């Protein structure tokens, strides 16, 4: 989905930027151009960036090698 129509930035672009370490809207604007023209996408772009960063911060459970489930 296009988030920033002015600069052709998609939700995928924003998630990719977050995965690459982008942390702030200012940094996202520098990397992708989102929000640099009319600014109507800033709220949605900020939310997507925050969501993407939150997903990355979730710890994944680690399974210990050799553990087997009881049947």
Phi, psi and omega in degrees: 000139176283129177260314179246100181291323182304322184244008175066036182263128182258170175298326177298318179300320181291317178297319179296319178297320178296318178297329180277001175109002179295129185244333186235163178296323178299318179292320178298320178297317179296321183283321189244338185092354181301130178084002184272350181256268184274336177085000182290346182264355189301317182296312181293318180297319178297318179296316179297320178297314180296318179297316180296320179293323180294320179296320179293331184279347181292127178285139177265139179293140179256133176265137179281136179299143176090350178282134178240147178284140176286136182262000000 
